[in-house]
């Protein structure tokens, strides 16, 4: 909700990334994918494609569909990680 601006005056990517990071650290695959997206786009955090790929690989290990799709796209585009 913070990232999309729903229920708040405007999107707060920094706060959203903080919550996504907390969830990812606890093993939540949805949070890992959302945090990876923030890291790839530099939304609320500095861009870090390598860390994004790490998070996506962790989520993909649990067959998370979005993580698998994003990893495939990043591989096709040659993004390092």
HELIX and SHEET records of a PDB file:
HELIX    1   1 UNK A   13  UNK A   25  1                                  13    
HELIX    2   2 UNK A   29  UNK A   41  1                                  13    
HELIX    3   3 UNK A   49  UNK A   60  1                                  12    
HELIX    4   4 UNK A   65  UNK A   77  1                                  13    
END                                                                             
